[in-house]
Amino acid sequence: MKVAVPVLETEVNGRRLVNAHFGKSNLFAVADLDSGEVEFFENPALHLERGRGVYIAQSFYDRGVEAVLVKEMGPGAFDKVRNRFGMKVYLIPSKVKFLDEALTLFKEGKLQELLEPNEEEGKH
C-alpha cells in the first residue's frame, strides 16, 4: 500500500518534517508500506494560485497512492483526493512532527480517517 504525506525539505537529525499546509507544500513523500521505500517529488501545482488539489491528487493517483496523511486539507483538495480519485484521507495529530512518526501511527491503525475537510478555503 502506498501513502502520501506533504513534507518539508527540512530534516532534523535525518528525519523529514511533515508540512501542515497540504496544497502549498513544496514536496510530497510517497511511502510504499510494503517495501519501505519512500519517494519524494515536488508539488506539480505549486505555481498555481488556486485549484492545486486536482493536480496533486492526479500525481498521487499516477503513483498508486491509496491513502493521504495530512494535518489540514481544504475543501477543494479534499473533494479531488477523496471523491474524484477515491483515496482515503487520515488526520496526523498536531503533536506529530516527523514523517516516520506519521507512517508508524498509520501502520498501527492509530490515525483517524478525515471524513470532511478541516481547513477553510483561502485560510492560508
TORKE-946488 format. One record per residue (C-alpha): residue in three letters; x, y, z. Coordinates in steps of 0.1 Angstrom, whole numbers, plus 5000, padded with zeros to 4 digits. Layout:
ALAXYZ
...
This chain:
MET500050005000
LYS501250354991
VAL500650655013
ALA501351025005
VAL502351295030
PRO503151665025
VAL506651725038
LEU509152005042
GLU512552005026
THR513952045061
GLU515351745080
VAL516151725117
ASN518751465126
GLY517951285093
ARG514151285099
ARG511851455075
LEU509351715089
VAL505651695080
ASN504252005063
ALA501052125078
HIS499952305046
PHE498852055021
GLY498252254989
LYS501252484995
SER503652205003
ASN506752224981
LEU507351854985
PHE505451524990
ALA506651195002
VAL505050874988
ALA505850585011
ASP505450225000
LEU504550055032
ASP505249705018
SER508749775006
GLY509650055029
GLU510750275000
VAL510050645001
GLU509950864970
PHE509951244972
PHE508551464945
GLU507851834940
ASN504351974941
PRO503251984905
ALA500852274911
LEU502852504934
HIS502852784909
LEU499052794907
GLU497153044928
ARG494052824930
GLY492952464920
ARG496152294931
GLY494251994945
VAL493351824912
TYR496951824900
ILE498251694934
ALA495551424935
GLN496351324899
SER500051294907
PHE499251074938
TYR496850864916
ASP499550814890
ARG501950684917
GLY499350434930
VAL498650614963
GLU495750474983
ALA495850705014
VAL496951065022
LEU498051165056
VAL497551545064
LYS497351795092
GLU494952015073
MET493251985039
GLY490852235024
PRO487552155006
GLY488852164970
ALA491751934976
PHE489751704998
ASP487051674971
LYS489651574945
VAL491651344966
ARG488751164983
ASN485751194960
ARG487251204925
PHE490250974930
GLY488950754958
MET491850784982
LYS491250785019
VAL492451085040
TYR493851055075
LEU494551315101
ILE498051355115
PRO497751485151
SER499351825156
LYS501851685181
VAL503351465154
LYS506251645137
PHE508051385116
LEU507251165086
ASP508350845102
GLU506150905132
ALA503150965110
LEU503750655089
THR504150445121
LEU500950565135
PHE499150495103
LYS500550145101
GLU499450085137
GLY495850205128
LYS496050495151
LEU495250785127
GLN491650895124
GLU490050905089
LEU489151255079
LEU485651255065
GLU485351625057
PRO487851905050
ASN489352065081
GLU490852375066
GLU488752675054
GLU489252775018
GLY491553075015
LYS492753055051
HIS496453035041
